């Protein structure tokens, strides 16, 4: 294959832009915000589990308090009923029985009210625990929201750089003959690099100085002959800096 030295030189610009596009894609994937958001997601998941568990404990305590309040209400209703019956009763036997029952009811009422106070304290304390757990969730969610904003801003900048690089690449690719461009794309897809500058006998793609016998063949080739780098298999572009 042959192509003018000027067309071959365009491949170096194209390769530079392809390298830049690869770097931009790598930077987009390796943004520190990605890892921090993953860590935050794990932490948030754990905190949400803890919050759900603590809410469950709080609901259980509230149910316990509700049952005790219901028991207190029943006892109070029975005290009120027996007190009314006691006032209306004229039977000594009934009065004695009612007084005995009222004493037991008052004792039961006192016991329940003590339990009620204990459970009320438990509800209050557990409510504070839930509040702290919810605050911890809120803090992590806030940090993640900030990180998402920073990530999106960074990606927006990288997207703009990528779009500019792609536009420049398209403009250069349009100037390169189709067969030369196809070879470049083929070599780049296979070996990672499509074009390499020969500079002072060293191939930029491999960073290796070519052997003298290889340089002899390159010197003998016509300027428009398309040559592949013996080390990297990229198209070897010769310029005044090639040292031939």
C-alpha positions as a Markdown table, in Angstrom:
| # | Residue | x | y | z |
|---|---|---|---|---|
| 1 | Unk | 0.0 | 0.0 | 0.0 |
| 2 | Unk | 1.2 | 3.5 | -0.7 |
| 3 | Unk | 0.1 | 6.9 | 0.7 |
| 4 | Unk | 1.7 | 10.3 | 0.6 |
| 5 | Unk | 4.0 | 11.2 | 3.5 |
| 6 | Unk | 1.6 | 14.0 | 4.4 |
| 7 | Unk | -1.4 | 11.6 | 4.6 |
| 8 | Unk | 0.7 | 9.2 | 6.7 |
| 9 | Unk | 1.7 | 12.0 | 9.0 |
| 10 | Unk | -2.0 | 12.7 | 9.6 |
| 11 | Unk | -2.2 | 9.2 | 11.2 |
| 12 | Unk | 0.0 | 10.6 | 14.1 |
| 13 | Unk | -2.6 | 13.3 | 14.8 |
| 14 | Unk | -5.3 | 10.7 | 14.6 |
| 15 | Unk | -3.5 | 8.4 | 17.0 |
| 16 | Unk | -2.9 | 11.2 | 19.4 |
| 17 | Unk | -6.6 | 11.9 | 19.5 |
| 18 | Unk | -7.5 | 8.2 | 19.9 |
| 19 | Unk | -5.1 | 8.0 | 22.8 |
| 20 | Unk | -6.7 | 11.1 | 24.3 |
| 21 | Unk | -10.2 | 9.5 | 23.9 |
| 22 | Unk | -9.0 | 6.4 | 25.6 |
| 23 | Unk | -7.5 | 8.4 | 28.5 |
| 24 | Unk | -10.7 | 10.4 | 28.8 |
| 25 | Unk | -12.8 | 7.2 | 28.9 |
| 26 | Unk | -10.4 | 5.8 | 31.6 |
| 27 | Unk | -10.7 | 9.0 | 33.6 |
| 28 | Unk | -14.5 | 8.9 | 33.5 |
| 29 | Unk | -14.5 | 5.3 | 34.8 |
| 30 | Unk | -11.8 | 6.0 | 37.5 |
| 31 | Unk | -13.3 | 9.2 | 39.0 |
| 32 | Unk | -12.7 | 9.0 | 42.8 |
| 33 | Unk | -16.4 | 9.8 | 43.3 |
| 34 | Unk | -17.4 | 6.4 | 41.8 |
| 35 | Unk | -15.5 | 4.6 | 44.6 |
| 36 | Unk | -16.7 | 7.0 | 47.3 |
| 37 | Unk | -20.3 | 6.6 | 46.1 |
| 38 | Unk | -20.0 | 2.8 | 46.2 |
| 39 | Unk | -18.6 | 3.0 | 49.8 |
| 40 | Unk | -21.4 | 5.4 | 50.7 |
| 41 | Unk | -24.0 | 3.0 | 49.2 |
| 42 | Unk | -22.7 | 0.2 | 51.4 |
| 43 | Unk | -22.7 | 2.4 | 54.4 |
| 44 | Unk | -26.2 | 3.7 | 53.7 |
| 45 | Unk | -27.5 | 0.2 | 53.2 |
| 46 | Unk | -26.2 | -0.8 | 56.6 |
| 47 | Unk | -27.6 | 2.3 | 58.3 |
| 48 | Unk | -31.0 | 1.8 | 56.7 |
| 49 | Unk | -31.0 | -1.8 | 58.1 |
| 50 | Unk | -30.1 | -0.4 | 61.5 |
| 51 | Unk | -32.8 | 2.3 | 61.2 |
| 52 | Unk | -35.4 | -0.3 | 60.2 |
| 53 | Unk | -34.4 | -2.5 | 63.2 |
| 54 | Unk | -34.6 | 0.3 | 65.6 |
| 55 | Unk | -37.9 | 1.4 | 64.3 |
| 56 | Unk | -39.2 | -2.1 | 64.8 |
| 57 | Unk | -38.0 | -2.0 | 68.4 |
| 58 | Unk | -39.8 | 1.3 | 68.8 |
| 59 | Unk | -43.0 | 0.0 | 67.4 |
| 60 | Unk | -42.8 | -3.0 | 69.7 |
| 61 | Unk | -42.4 | -0.7 | 72.7 |
| 62 | Unk | -45.3 | 1.4 | 71.5 |
| 63 | Unk | -47.5 | -1.7 | 71.2 |
| 64 | Unk | -46.5 | -2.7 | 74.7 |
| 65 | Unk | -47.4 | 0.7 | 76.0 |
| 66 | Unk | -50.7 | 0.6 | 74.2 |
| 67 | Unk | -51.5 | -2.8 | 75.8 |
| 68 | Unk | -50.6 | -1.5 | 79.3 |
| 69 | Unk | -52.7 | 1.6 | 78.7 |
| 70 | Unk | -55.6 | -0.6 | 77.7 |
| 71 | Unk | -55.1 | -2.7 | 80.9 |
| 72 | Unk | -55.0 | 0.5 | 83.0 |
| 73 | Unk | -58.2 | 1.7 | 81.4 |
| 74 | Unk | -59.9 | -1.7 | 82.1 |
| 75 | Unk | -58.8 | -1.5 | 85.8 |
| 76 | Unk | -59.9 | 2.1 | 86.1 |
| 77 | Unk | -63.3 | 1.2 | 84.6 |
| 78 | Unk | -63.7 | -1.7 | 87.1 |
| 79 | Unk | -62.7 | 0.6 | 90.0 |
| 80 | Unk | -65.2 | 3.2 | 88.9 |
| 81 | Unk | -67.9 | 0.5 | 88.6 |
| 82 | Unk | -67.1 | -1.1 | 92.0 |
| 83 | Unk | -66.9 | 2.3 | 93.7 |
| 84 | Unk | -70.4 | 3.1 | 92.4 |
| 85 | Unk | -71.7 | -0.3 | 93.6 |
| 86 | Unk | -70.1 | 0.2 | 97.0 |
| 87 | Unk | -71.8 | 3.5 | 97.5 |
| 88 | Unk | -75.1 | 2.0 | 96.6 |
| 89 | Unk | -74.8 | -1.3 | 98.5 |
| 90 | Unk | -76.3 | -1.8 | 102.0 |
| 91 | Unk | -75.2 | -5.4 | 102.4 |
| 92 | Unk | -72.3 | -5.8 | 104.8 |
| 93 | Unk | -71.2 | -8.9 | 103.0 |
| 94 | Unk | -71.3 | -7.1 | 99.6 |
| 95 | Unk | -69.5 | -4.1 | 101.0 |
| 96 | Unk | -66.7 | -6.3 | 102.4 |
| 97 | Unk | -66.4 | -8.1 | 99.1 |
| 98 | Unk | -66.3 | -4.9 | 97.1 |
| 99 | Unk | -63.8 | -3.3 | 99.4 |
| 100 | Unk | -61.5 | -6.3 | 99.1 |
| 101 | Unk | -61.9 | -6.3 | 95.3 |
| 102 | Unk | -61.2 | -2.5 | 95.2 |
| 103 | Unk | -58.0 | -2.9 | 97.2 |
| 104 | Unk | -56.8 | -5.6 | 94.8 |
| 105 | Unk | -57.8 | -3.3 | 91.8 |
| 106 | Unk | -55.9 | -0.4 | 93.3 |
| 107 | Unk | -52.9 | -2.5 | 93.8 |
| 108 | Unk | -53.2 | -3.7 | 90.2 |
| 109 | Unk | -53.6 | -0.1 | 89.0 |
| 110 | Unk | -50.5 | 1.0 | 90.9 |
| 111 | Unk | -48.4 | -1.9 | 89.5 |
| 112 | Unk | -49.6 | -1.2 | 86.0 |
| 113 | Unk | -48.9 | 2.5 | 86.3 |
| 114 | Unk | -45.3 | 1.7 | 87.4 |
| 115 | Unk | -44.9 | -0.6 | 84.4 |
| 116 | Unk | -46.5 | 2.1 | 82.2 |
| 117 | Unk | -44.0 | 4.7 | 83.3 |
| 118 | Unk | -41.1 | 2.3 | 82.6 |
| 119 | Unk | -42.4 | 1.5 | 79.2 |
| 120 | Unk | -43.0 | 5.2 | 78.5 |
| 121 | Unk | -39.4 | 5.9 | 79.3 |
| 122 | Unk | -38.4 | 3.0 | 77.0 |
| 123 | Unk | -40.5 | 4.5 | 74.2 |
| 124 | Unk | -38.9 | 7.9 | 74.7 |
| 125 | Unk | -35.3 | 6.4 | 74.8 |
| 126 | Unk | -36.0 | 4.3 | 71.8 |
| 127 | Unk | -37.4 | 7.3 | 70.0 |
| 128 | Unk | -34.1 | 9.1 | 70.6 |
| 129 | Unk | -32.2 | 6.0 | 69.2 |
| 130 | Unk | -34.4 | 6.0 | 66.1 |
| 131 | Unk | -33.8 | 9.8 | 65.7 |
| 132 | Unk | -30.0 | 9.3 | 65.9 |
| 133 | Unk | -30.2 | 6.5 | 63.4 |
| 134 | Unk | -32.3 | 8.6 | 61.0 |
| 135 | Unk | -29.8 | 11.5 | 61.4 |
| 136 | Unk | -26.9 | 9.2 | 60.5 |
| 137 | Unk | -28.9 | 8.1 | 57.4 |
| 138 | Unk | -29.5 | 11.7 | 56.5 |
| 139 | Unk | -25.8 | 12.6 | 56.9 |
| 140 | Unk | -24.7 | 9.8 | 54.5 |
| 141 | Unk | -27.5 | 10.7 | 52.0 |
| 142 | Unk | -26.3 | 14.3 | 52.1 |
| 143 | Unk | -22.7 | 13.3 | 51.5 |
| 144 | Unk | -23.8 | 11.1 | 48.6 |
| 145 | Unk | -25.8 | 13.8 | 47.1 |
| 146 | Unk | -22.8 | 16.1 | 47.2 |
| 147 | Unk | -20.6 | 13.4 | 45.7 |
| 148 | Unk | -23.2 | 12.8 | 42.9 |
| 149 | Unk | -23.1 | 16.5 | 42.1 |
| 150 | Unk | -19.3 | 16.5 | 42.0 |
| 151 | Unk | -19.3 | 13.3 | 39.8 |
| 152 | Unk | -21.8 | 14.8 | 37.4 |
| 153 | Unk | -19.8 | 18.0 | 37.1 |
| 154 | Unk | -16.6 | 16.1 | 36.4 |
| 155 | Unk | -18.4 | 13.8 | 33.9 |
| 156 | Unk | -19.9 | 16.9 | 32.2 |
| 157 | Unk | -16.4 | 18.4 | 31.8 |
| 158 | Unk | -15.0 | 15.1 | 30.5 |
| 159 | Unk | -18.0 | 14.7 | 28.1 |
| 160 | Unk | -17.2 | 18.1 | 26.7 |
| 161 | Unk | -13.5 | 17.2 | 26.2 |
| 162 | Unk | -14.5 | 13.9 | 24.6 |
| 163 | Unk | -17.0 | 15.6 | 22.2 |
| 164 | Unk | -14.3 | 18.1 | 21.2 |
| 165 | Unk | -11.7 | 15.3 | 20.7 |
| 166 | Unk | -14.2 | 13.3 | 18.6 |
| 167 | Unk | -15.0 | 16.3 | 16.4 |
| 168 | Unk | -11.3 | 16.8 | 15.8 |
| 169 | Unk | -10.8 | 13.1 | 15.1 |
| 170 | Unk | -13.6 | 13.1 | 12.6 |
| 171 | Unk | -12.2 | 16.1 | 10.8 |
| 172 | Unk | -8.7 | 14.5 | 10.5 |
| 173 | Unk | -10.1 | 11.1 | 9.6 |
| 174 | Unk | -12.0 | 12.7 | 6.7 |
| 175 | Unk | -8.7 | 13.9 | 5.2 |
| 176 | Unk | -7.1 | 10.4 | 5.2 |
| 177 | Unk | -7.5 | 8.1 | 2.2 |
| 178 | Unk | -10.0 | 5.3 | 2.9 |
| 179 | Unk | -7.6 | 2.4 | 2.4 |
| 180 | Unk | -5.0 | 4.0 | 4.7 |
| 181 | Unk | -7.6 | 4.8 | 7.3 |
| 182 | Unk | -9.0 | 1.2 | 7.2 |
| 183 | Unk | -5.5 | -0.2 | 7.7 |
| 184 | Unk | -4.9 | 2.2 | 10.7 |
| 185 | Unk | -8.3 | 1.1 | 12.3 |
| 186 | Unk | -7.5 | -2.5 | 11.7 |
| 187 | Unk | -4.1 | -2.3 | 13.3 |
| 188 | Unk | -5.3 | -0.2 | 16.2 |
| 189 | Unk | -8.1 | -2.6 | 16.9 |
| 190 | Unk | -5.8 | -5.6 | 16.9 |
| 191 | Unk | -2.7 | -4.2 | 18.6 |
| 192 | Unk | -3.9 | -1.1 | 20.5 |
| 193 | Unk | -2.1 | 1.4 | 18.4 |
| 194 | Unk | -2.6 | 2.2 | 14.8 |
| 195 | Unk | 0.3 | 4.6 | 14.1 |
| 196 | Unk | 3.8 | 5.0 | 15.5 |
| 197 | Unk | 6.3 | 7.7 | 14.9 |
| 198 | Unk | 9.8 | 6.6 | 14.0 |
| 199 | Unk | 12.0 | 9.1 | 15.9 |
| 200 | Unk | 15.8 | 8.8 | 15.8 |
| 201 | Unk | 15.4 | 5.1 | 15.0 |
| 202 | Unk | 13.0 | 4.5 | 17.9 |
| 203 | Unk | 9.3 | 3.5 | 17.4 |
| 204 | Unk | 7.1 | 5.6 | 19.7 |
| 205 | Unk | 4.6 | 2.7 | 19.9 |
| 206 | Unk | 7.1 | 0.2 | 21.4 |
| 207 | Unk | 9.7 | 2.6 | 22.7 |
| 208 | Unk | 12.3 | 0.2 | 21.3 |
| 209 | Unk | 15.1 | 1.2 | 18.9 |
| 210 | Unk | 14.8 | -0.7 | 15.7 |
| 211 | Unk | 17.6 | -3.1 | 14.7 |
| 212 | Unk | 20.0 | -1.8 | 12.0 |
| 213 | Unk | 18.8 | -4.4 | 9.5 |
| 214 | Unk | 15.3 | -3.2 | 10.0 |
| 215 | Unk | 16.4 | 0.4 | 9.5 |
| 216 | Unk | 18.2 | -0.5 | 6.3 |
| 217 | Unk | 14.9 | -1.9 | 4.9 |
| 218 | Unk | 13.1 | 1.2 | 5.9 |
| 219 | Unk | 15.7 | 3.5 | 4.4 |
| 220 | Unk | 15.3 | 1.5 | 1.1 |
| 221 | Unk | 11.6 | 1.9 | 1.0 |
| 222 | Unk | 9.9 | 4.7 | -1.0 |
| 223 | Unk | 8.7 | 7.7 | 0.9 |
| 224 | Unk | 5.1 | 6.8 | 0.0 |
| 225 | Unk | 5.3 | 3.1 | 1.0 |
| 226 | Unk | 3.2 | 2.2 | 4.0 |
| 227 | Unk | 5.4 | 0.3 | 6.5 |
| 228 | Unk | 4.4 | -1.5 | 9.6 |
| 229 | Unk | 6.5 | -1.3 | 12.8 |
| 230 | Unk | 8.2 | -4.7 | 13.3 |
| 231 | Unk | 7.6 | -4.5 | 17.1 |
| 232 | Unk | 4.2 | -2.9 | 17.6 |
| 233 | Unk | 2.6 | -3.7 | 14.1 |
| 234 | Unk | 1.4 | -0.1 | 14.0 |
| 235 | Unk | 1.9 | 1.9 | 10.8 |
| 236 | Unk | 5.4 | 3.3 | 11.1 |
| 237 | Unk | 5.3 | 7.0 | 10.1 |
| 238 | Unk | 8.6 | 8.5 | 8.9 |
| 239 | Unk | 9.4 | 12.2 | 9.3 |
| 240 | Unk | 12.5 | 14.4 | 9.3 |
| 241 | Unk | 13.0 | 13.3 | 12.9 |
| 242 | Unk | 13.2 | 9.6 | 12.0 |
| 243 | Unk | 17.0 | 9.6 | 11.8 |
| 244 | Unk | 17.1 | 7.7 | 8.6 |
